[in-house]
Amino acid sequence: MNYGQFLYMLPEFALVIALIIVFAFDFAFSKNGEFRGEKSNTTLGRLTIFMLMSVGLAIFSAMRQEDTVTAFGGLYVASQAVSVMKLVLTFGTFIVVIMAQSWVETRLRIAGEFYMLILSTLLGMFVMMSSGNFLLFFLGLEMASVPLACMVAFDKNKNSAEGAAKYILVATFSSGVMLFGISFIYAATGTLYFDDVAATITAEPLTIMGLVFFFSGLGFKISLVPFHFWTADTYQGAPTPVTGYLSVISKGAAAITLCIILMKVFQPMVEYWDYMLYIVIVLSITVANLFAIRQNELKRFMAFSSISQAGYIMLAVVGNNQLGVAALTYYVLVYIVANMAVFTVINVVERNNDGRTDMAAYNGFYQTNPKLSFLMTLALFSLAGIPPFAGMFSKFFVFMSGVQNGDPAAYFVVFIALVNTVVSLYYYLLIVKAMYITKTDSPLPTFKSDEGSKIALGICTAGIALFGVVSCIYEWIAAAGL
């Protein structure tokens, strides 16, 4: 065996080392499951942040290899595009860990477990994105999914337990459906390696059914309609930092993986999965927007917002071109900073308002907390795609990618997406209206954000303002995708 192949897995090795170090620190500085004081707990959080920065540097080192390379007989694939996506997801996880500091520090018994689980899920996502074989992909998917169920149940209350139960049950069912689809593909082609499947697959009833089942499994991870029924209850029940992690990091990893597999493995069947995507995109954006208007609980509201955003992300896949990979990665990057800004504000308000996350709690919010209201507004405008914020540019690129192949049906889908952008602006403005216009006799008191939330909001706001106008960011992502 050529042991030099392991160097291609540098990001995964860096994450494994980070996981071991965090575990060792947790084991060495805890006693009977509790840290010896809050100082050790804070140090563990900072250590995790440093480890994520180290993982980012490892990904940069791995990107020196310009060409796509395979290892272990095609089992593992390393490419510039996947490395950029790994870096984007590491950046998002970095923000989640920073904003979660105040939440973790109040639960001394679960600090180490939380950081280890979040690193474990990220490792599973890395494996999933770099897989060149359906079985390795499935292992990575399960590595990312199972720890997430534990994270959803961290708050140990009725809503949290219910959300975790729904998540793990639907995840188990979707995994079974996906394996069923993979077995169909194996029966038709005699192999599970992506390159070999792409070389031999043809559009026949067995492979079409396998494609549909496989897509259904990943549709659950991305929260696409009609695979979205778990999303609102899970988002509401999970701790707010975990909800933020679910909404951006998990969704981004599944989206780029689906994009790669559809374009690489199922390329000979593009006329089938393109129209399947058209239907799912229109349903996801439209149904989610209509349900979001009816929500009064903010985390459920953001759940339907994330379902709608998933539809926009999938528009990048429709074009079946390299522009789509770059547009998808850029959209996920912009979505991370905008969505995490919203969840950071929700987390701060929840901690200072007896756990309330209903929209009525934000009535008159600007009167007492103008800075948080302003940052929340910027993030919501970016999610809605209002210029000059980064969200407008990300939507523009996925729209351009969607119509790249010239299919009249694709133009219709993009038109529906544009119409739904106006609808989404309406329901995002409902929150802005509550903060700035709605009168109340008892608005939230004035309070200060913790340091972690301030740093997270600073990073997210800078991203919202700069990622759209600093063109070198998109150009770097696009160059990596070529």
C-alpha positions as CSV (number, residue, x, y, z in Angstrom):
1,M,0.0,0.0,0.0
2,N,1.1,3.5,-0.8
3,Y,0.9,5.2,2.6
4,G,1.4,8.6,1.0
5,Q,-2.3,8.4,0.1
6,F,-3.2,9.2,3.6
7,L,-1.8,12.8,3.0
8,Y,-4.8,13.4,0.8
9,M,-7.0,13.0,3.9
10,L,-5.3,15.7,5.8
11,P,-8.6,17.6,6.7
12,E,-10.1,14.4,8.1
13,F,-6.9,13.6,10.1
14,A,-6.8,17.1,11.5
15,L,-10.4,16.7,12.7
16,V,-9.6,13.3,14.3
17,I,-6.7,14.8,16.1
18,A,-8.9,17.8,17.2
19,L,-11.5,15.3,18.5
20,I,-8.8,13.3,20.5
21,I,-7.4,16.5,22.0
22,V,-10.8,17.8,23.1
23,F,-11.7,14.4,24.6
24,A,-8.3,14.2,26.4
25,F,-8.8,17.7,27.9
26,D,-12.4,16.9,28.9
27,F,-11.3,13.6,30.6
28,A,-8.3,15.2,32.3
29,F,-10.0,18.3,33.7
30,S,-13.4,16.8,34.8
31,K,-14.4,14.9,37.8
32,N,-17.5,12.8,38.1
33,G,-18.8,14.3,34.8
34,E,-18.5,17.9,36.0
35,F,-15.8,20.5,35.3
36,R,-13.8,21.8,38.2
37,G,-15.2,25.3,37.9
38,E,-16.4,27.5,35.0
39,K,-12.9,28.5,34.0
40,S,-12.1,25.0,32.8
41,N,-15.3,24.9,30.8
42,T,-14.4,28.2,29.1
43,T,-11.0,26.9,28.3
44,L,-12.5,23.8,26.7
45,G,-14.6,26.0,24.4
46,R,-11.6,28.1,23.4
47,L,-9.6,24.9,22.8
48,T,-12.3,23.7,20.4
49,I,-12.2,27.1,18.6
50,F,-8.5,26.8,18.2
51,M,-8.8,23.2,16.9
52,L,-11.3,24.4,14.3
53,M,-8.8,27.1,13.2
54,S,-6.2,24.4,12.9
55,V,-8.5,22.2,10.8
56,G,-9.0,25.3,8.5
57,L,-5.2,25.5,8.1
58,A,-5.1,21.8,7.3
59,I,-7.7,22.3,4.6
60,F,-5.6,25.2,3.1
61,S,-2.6,22.9,3.0
62,A,-4.6,20.1,1.3
63,M,-5.7,22.6,-1.4
64,R,-2.2,22.9,-2.7
65,Q,-3.0,19.9,-4.8
66,E,-4.6,21.5,-7.8
67,D,-5.9,18.4,-9.6
68,T,-8.6,16.0,-8.5
69,V,-6.9,13.0,-6.9
70,T,-8.2,9.6,-5.7
71,A,-6.9,7.4,-3.0
72,F,-7.5,3.8,-1.9
73,G,-8.6,2.6,-5.3
74,G,-11.1,5.4,-5.8
75,L,-12.7,5.1,-2.4
76,Y,-11.7,8.6,-1.4
77,V,-11.6,11.6,-3.7
78,A,-10.0,15.0,-3.0
79,S,-10.7,18.0,-5.2
80,Q,-10.4,21.8,-5.0
81,A,-14.1,22.3,-5.0
82,V,-14.7,19.8,-2.1
83,S,-11.8,21.4,-0.1
84,V,-13.4,24.8,-0.5
85,M,-16.7,23.5,0.7
86,K,-15.0,21.8,3.7
87,L,-13.4,25.2,4.5
88,V,-16.8,26.9,4.3
89,L,-18.4,24.4,6.7
90,T,-15.5,24.6,9.1
91,F,-16.0,28.4,9.1
92,G,-19.7,27.9,9.8
93,T,-18.9,25.5,12.7
94,F,-16.4,28.0,14.0
95,I,-19.2,30.6,14.3
96,V,-21.6,28.1,15.9
97,V,-19.1,27.2,18.6
98,I,-18.4,30.8,19.3
99,M,-22.1,31.8,19.7
100,A,-22.8,28.7,21.8
101,Q,-20.2,29.6,24.5
102,S,-22.7,31.2,26.9
103,W,-25.2,28.3,26.4
104,V,-22.5,25.7,27.1
105,E,-21.0,27.4,30.1
106,T,-24.3,27.2,32.0
107,R,-24.4,23.3,31.5
108,L,-21.2,22.1,33.0
109,R,-22.0,18.4,32.7
110,I,-22.4,18.5,28.9
111,A,-19.7,20.8,27.8
112,G,-17.2,18.2,26.6
113,E,-19.9,16.0,25.0
114,F,-21.2,18.9,23.0
115,Y,-17.9,19.8,21.5
116,M,-17.0,16.2,20.7
117,L,-20.3,15.6,19.1
118,I,-20.1,18.7,16.9
119,L,-16.6,17.7,15.8
120,S,-17.8,14.2,15.1
121,T,-20.6,15.4,12.9
122,L,-18.2,17.6,10.9
123,L,-15.9,14.6,10.4
124,G,-18.8,12.6,9.0
125,M,-19.7,15.5,6.6
126,F,-16.1,15.6,5.4
127,V,-16.1,11.9,4.7
128,M,-19.4,12.1,3.0
129,M,-18.3,14.9,0.7
130,S,-15.0,13.2,-0.3
131,S,-16.4,9.7,-0.8
132,G,-15.9,8.0,-4.2
133,N,-18.0,5.0,-3.2
134,F,-21.6,4.7,-2.1
135,L,-20.8,2.7,1.0
136,L,-18.2,5.2,2.2
137,F,-20.7,7.9,1.5
138,F,-23.3,6.2,3.6
139,L,-20.9,5.7,6.5
140,G,-20.1,9.4,6.4
141,L,-23.8,10.3,6.3
142,E,-24.5,8.2,9.4
143,M,-21.5,9.6,11.2
144,A,-23.0,13.0,10.6
145,S,-26.6,12.1,11.4
146,V,-26.5,10.1,14.6
147,P,-24.5,12.6,16.8
148,L,-26.9,15.3,15.6
149,A,-29.8,13.5,17.2
150,C,-27.9,13.6,20.5
151,M,-27.3,17.3,20.1
152,V,-31.0,18.0,19.5
153,A,-31.8,16.2,22.8
154,F,-29.3,18.2,24.9
155,D,-31.9,20.4,26.7
156,K,-33.6,17.4,28.2
157,N,-37.1,18.8,28.1
158,K,-40.3,17.7,26.4
159,N,-39.8,19.7,23.2
160,S,-36.1,18.7,22.9
161,A,-36.8,15.0,23.4
162,E,-39.7,15.1,20.9
163,G,-37.6,16.9,18.3
164,A,-34.7,14.4,18.7
165,A,-37.1,11.4,18.5
166,K,-38.7,12.7,15.3
167,Y,-35.2,13.4,13.8
168,I,-33.8,10.0,14.6
169,L,-36.9,8.1,13.4
170,V,-37.1,10.0,10.1
171,A,-33.3,9.7,9.7
172,T,-33.5,6.0,10.2
173,F,-36.4,5.6,7.7
174,S,-34.6,7.8,5.1
175,S,-31.4,5.9,5.5
176,G,-33.3,2.6,4.9
177,V,-34.9,4.1,1.8
178,M,-31.5,5.3,0.6
179,L,-29.8,1.9,1.1
180,F,-32.7,0.4,-0.8
181,G,-32.0,2.7,-3.7
182,I,-28.2,2.0,-3.6
183,S,-29.0,-1.7,-3.7
184,F,-30.9,-1.1,-6.9
185,I,-28.0,0.8,-8.4
186,Y,-25.6,-2.0,-7.4
187,A,-27.9,-4.6,-9.0
188,A,-28.0,-2.7,-12.2
189,T,-24.3,-1.8,-12.5
190,G,-22.5,-4.4,-10.4
191,T,-20.3,-1.8,-8.6
192,L,-20.6,0.9,-5.9
193,Y,-17.7,3.1,-7.1
194,F,-18.9,6.4,-8.5
195,D,-16.6,6.3,-11.6
196,D,-17.6,2.8,-12.4
197,V,-21.3,3.4,-11.9
198,A,-21.1,6.5,-14.1
199,A,-19.4,4.5,-16.9
200,T,-22.1,1.7,-16.9
201,I,-25.4,3.2,-15.7
202,T,-28.2,3.6,-18.2
203,A,-31.8,4.9,-17.8
204,E,-33.8,1.8,-17.1
205,P,-36.6,1.1,-14.5
206,L,-34.2,-0.3,-11.9
207,T,-31.8,2.6,-12.0
208,I,-34.5,5.2,-12.1
209,M,-36.1,3.7,-9.0
210,G,-32.6,3.6,-7.4
211,L,-32.1,7.3,-8.3
212,V,-35.5,8.3,-6.8
213,F,-34.8,6.4,-3.5
214,F,-31.3,7.8,-3.2
215,F,-32.5,11.3,-3.8
216,S,-35.3,10.8,-1.2
217,G,-32.7,10.0,1.4
218,L,-30.6,13.1,0.8
219,G,-33.8,15.2,0.4
220,F,-34.4,14.5,4.1
221,K,-31.0,15.9,5.1
222,I,-31.5,19.0,3.0
223,S,-35.2,19.4,4.3
224,L,-36.7,19.5,0.8
225,V,-40.4,19.1,0.4
226,P,-42.0,16.5,0.8
227,F,-39.2,15.2,3.0
228,H,-39.4,18.1,5.4
229,F,-42.0,17.1,8.1
230,W,-39.4,16.6,10.8
231,T,-37.9,20.1,10.4
232,A,-40.1,22.5,12.3
233,D,-40.5,20.3,15.4
234,T,-36.8,19.5,15.5
235,Y,-35.7,23.1,15.1
236,Q,-38.1,24.2,17.8
237,G,-37.1,21.5,20.3
238,A,-33.3,21.7,19.8
239,P,-31.1,24.2,21.7
240,T,-30.8,27.3,19.6
241,P,-27.0,26.8,18.7
242,V,-27.8,23.3,17.6
243,T,-30.7,24.6,15.5
244,G,-28.4,27.0,13.8
245,Y,-25.9,24.2,13.1
246,L,-28.6,22.0,11.7
247,S,-29.9,24.7,9.4
248,V,-26.7,25.6,7.7
249,I,-23.8,23.2,8.2
250,S,-25.7,19.9,7.9
251,K,-27.8,21.3,5.0
252,G,-24.7,22.6,3.2
253,A,-22.8,19.3,3.4
254,A,-25.8,17.3,2.1
255,A,-26.4,19.8,-0.7
256,I,-22.8,19.8,-2.1
257,T,-22.7,16.0,-1.9
258,L,-26.0,15.6,-3.8
259,C,-24.7,18.1,-6.4
260,I,-21.5,16.1,-6.9
261,I,-23.2,12.7,-7.1
262,L,-25.9,13.8,-9.5
263,M,-23.4,15.5,-11.8
264,K,-20.8,12.8,-11.6
265,V,-22.6,9.5,-11.1
266,F,-26.0,10.1,-12.6
267,Q,-24.9,12.3,-15.5
268,P,-26.3,9.8,-18.1
269,M,-29.7,10.2,-16.5
270,V,-29.7,14.0,-16.3
271,E,-33.0,14.4,-18.2
272,Y,-34.7,12.4,-15.4
273,W,-33.2,14.0,-12.3
274,D,-33.4,17.5,-13.8
275,Y,-37.2,17.4,-13.9
276,M,-37.4,15.7,-10.5
277,L,-35.4,18.7,-9.2
278,Y,-37.8,21.1,-10.9
279,I,-40.8,19.7,-9.0
280,V,-39.0,19.5,-5.7
281,I,-37.6,23.0,-6.0
282,V,-41.0,24.6,-6.8
283,L,-42.7,22.7,-4.0
284,S,-39.9,23.5,-1.4
285,I,-39.9,27.2,-2.1
286,T,-43.6,27.7,-2.4
287,V,-44.9,25.4,0.4
288,A,-42.3,26.6,2.9
289,N,-43.0,30.3,2.1
290,L,-46.8,29.8,2.6
291,F,-46.2,27.9,5.9
292,A,-43.7,30.5,7.2
293,I,-46.3,33.2,6.9
294,R,-48.5,31.4,9.4
295,Q,-45.8,30.9,12.1
296,N,-45.7,32.7,15.4
297,E,-42.8,30.9,17.0
298,L,-39.5,32.2,15.6
299,K,-37.5,28.9,15.5
300,R,-40.4,27.2,13.6
301,F,-40.5,30.3,11.4
302,M,-36.7,29.8,10.6
303,A,-37.3,26.1,10.0
304,F,-39.7,26.9,7.1
305,S,-37.3,29.7,6.0
306,S,-34.5,27.1,5.8
307,I,-36.7,24.7,3.7
308,S,-37.3,27.6,1.3
309,Q,-33.6,28.4,1.2
310,A,-32.9,24.7,0.5
311,G,-35.0,25.1,-2.7
312,Y,-32.9,28.0,-3.8
313,I,-29.7,26.0,-3.1
314,M,-30.9,23.2,-5.3
315,L,-31.4,25.7,-8.2
316,A,-27.6,25.6,-8.6
317,V,-27.8,21.9,-9.3
318,V,-30.4,22.3,-12.1
319,G,-27.9,23.7,-14.6
320,N,-25.7,20.6,-14.5
321,N,-22.5,22.7,-15.0
322,Q,-19.5,23.8,-13.1
323,L,-21.0,27.2,-12.5
324,G,-23.6,25.4,-10.4
325,V,-20.9,24.0,-8.0
326,A,-19.5,27.5,-7.5
327,A,-22.9,29.1,-7.1
328,L,-24.0,26.4,-4.6
329,T,-20.8,26.8,-2.5
330,Y,-21.1,30.6,-2.5
331,Y,-24.8,30.4,-1.6
332,V,-24.0,28.2,1.4
333,L,-21.2,30.6,2.5
334,V,-23.6,33.6,2.4
335,Y,-26.4,31.6,4.0
336,I,-24.2,30.7,6.9
337,V,-23.4,34.2,7.9
338,A,-27.0,35.5,7.4
339,N,-28.7,32.6,9.1
340,M,-26.2,32.4,12.0
341,A,-26.6,36.1,12.7
342,V,-30.4,35.5,13.1
343,F,-29.9,32.5,15.4
344,T,-27.3,34.4,17.4
345,V,-29.8,37.1,18.1
346,I,-32.5,34.5,18.9
347,N,-30.1,32.8,21.3
348,V,-29.3,36.1,23.1
349,V,-33.0,37.0,23.4
350,E,-33.9,33.5,24.6
351,R,-31.3,33.6,27.3
352,N,-32.4,37.0,28.6
353,N,-36.2,36.4,28.3
354,D,-36.9,33.2,30.2
355,G,-36.5,31.0,27.1
356,R,-39.2,32.7,25.0
357,T,-38.8,32.4,21.2
358,D,-42.2,33.5,20.1
359,M,-42.4,36.4,17.7
360,A,-44.5,38.5,20.1
361,A,-41.4,38.7,22.4
362,Y,-39.8,41.0,19.8
363,N,-42.5,43.6,19.8
364,G,-40.8,46.9,20.4
365,F,-37.4,45.3,20.5
366,Y,-35.8,48.3,18.9
367,Q,-36.8,50.6,21.8
368,T,-34.6,48.8,24.3
369,N,-32.0,47.0,22.1
370,P,-31.5,49.0,18.9
371,K,-28.1,47.4,18.0
372,L,-29.4,43.8,18.1
373,S,-32.5,44.9,16.2
374,F,-30.4,46.6,13.5
375,L,-28.1,43.5,13.1
376,M,-31.2,41.2,13.0
377,T,-32.7,43.4,10.2
378,L,-29.5,43.2,8.1
379,A,-29.5,39.4,8.4
380,L,-33.1,39.1,7.4
381,F,-32.7,41.4,4.4
382,S,-29.8,39.3,3.3
383,L,-31.9,36.1,3.6
384,A,-34.6,37.8,1.5
385,G,-32.1,38.8,-1.2
386,I,-32.3,42.6,-0.9
387,P,-29.4,44.5,-2.4
388,P,-26.7,45.5,-1.6
389,F,-26.4,42.6,0.9
390,A,-24.6,39.4,0.1
391,G,-27.9,37.4,-0.1
392,M,-28.8,39.2,-3.3
393,F,-25.6,38.2,-5.1
394,S,-25.9,34.6,-3.9
395,K,-29.5,34.4,-5.3
396,F,-28.3,36.0,-8.6
397,F,-25.6,33.3,-9.1
398,V,-28.0,30.4,-8.4
399,F,-30.6,31.9,-10.8
400,M,-27.9,32.3,-13.5
401,S,-26.8,28.7,-12.9
402,G,-30.3,27.4,-13.1
403,V,-30.9,28.8,-16.6
404,Q,-27.5,28.0,-17.9
405,N,-28.6,24.9,-19.9
406,G,-31.3,26.9,-21.8
407,D,-34.2,24.6,-20.8
408,P,-37.5,26.4,-21.0
409,A,-38.7,24.5,-17.9
410,A,-35.7,25.9,-16.0
411,Y,-36.7,29.4,-16.9
412,F,-40.2,28.7,-15.5
413,V,-38.7,27.3,-12.2
414,V,-36.4,30.4,-11.9
415,F,-39.5,32.6,-12.5
416,I,-41.4,30.8,-9.7
417,A,-38.4,31.3,-7.4
418,L,-38.3,35.0,-8.2
419,V,-42.0,35.4,-7.4
420,N,-41.4,33.5,-4.1
421,T,-38.6,35.9,-3.3
422,V,-41.2,38.6,-3.0
423,V,-43.3,36.4,-0.7
424,S,-40.2,35.7,1.5
425,L,-39.6,39.4,1.8
426,Y,-43.1,39.8,3.2
427,Y,-42.7,37.3,6.0
428,Y,-39.1,38.4,6.9
429,L,-40.5,41.9,7.2
430,L,-43.0,40.6,9.7
431,I,-40.1,40.3,12.2
432,V,-38.8,43.8,11.3
433,K,-42.3,45.2,11.8
434,A,-42.5,43.6,15.2
435,M,-39.1,45.1,16.3
436,Y,-39.6,48.6,14.9
437,I,-43.3,49.3,14.5
438,T,-45.5,47.1,16.7
439,K,-46.3,48.9,20.0
440,T,-46.2,47.1,23.3
441,D,-46.5,48.2,27.0
442,S,-43.8,45.7,28.1
443,P,-40.9,45.4,25.6
444,L,-37.9,43.3,26.4
445,P,-35.6,45.0,28.9
446,T,-32.2,46.4,27.8
447,F,-29.5,43.7,28.2
448,K,-25.9,43.1,27.1
449,S,-24.9,40.3,24.9
450,D,-22.1,37.9,26.0
451,E,-18.7,38.1,24.4
452,G,-19.2,35.0,22.2
453,S,-22.4,36.4,20.8
454,K,-20.8,39.8,20.1
455,I,-17.9,38.1,18.2
456,A,-20.2,35.8,16.2
457,L,-22.5,38.8,15.3
458,G,-19.4,40.8,14.3
459,I,-18.2,38.0,11.9
460,C,-21.6,37.4,10.5
461,T,-22.4,41.1,9.9
462,A,-19.0,41.6,8.2
463,G,-19.8,38.6,5.9
464,I,-23.3,40.0,5.1
465,A,-21.8,43.3,4.1
466,L,-18.6,42.2,2.3
467,F,-19.1,38.7,0.7
468,G,-21.3,40.3,-2.0
469,V,-19.1,43.3,-2.9
470,V,-15.7,41.7,-2.5
471,S,-15.6,39.9,-5.8
472,C,-12.4,38.0,-5.1
473,I,-14.3,35.7,-2.8
474,Y,-16.7,34.4,-5.5
475,E,-13.8,34.3,-8.0
476,W,-11.8,32.1,-5.7
477,I,-14.7,29.7,-5.2
478,A,-15.4,29.6,-9.0
479,A,-11.7,29.0,-9.8
480,A,-11.7,26.0,-7.3
481,G,-14.7,24.5,-9.0
482,L,-13.2,24.5,-12.5
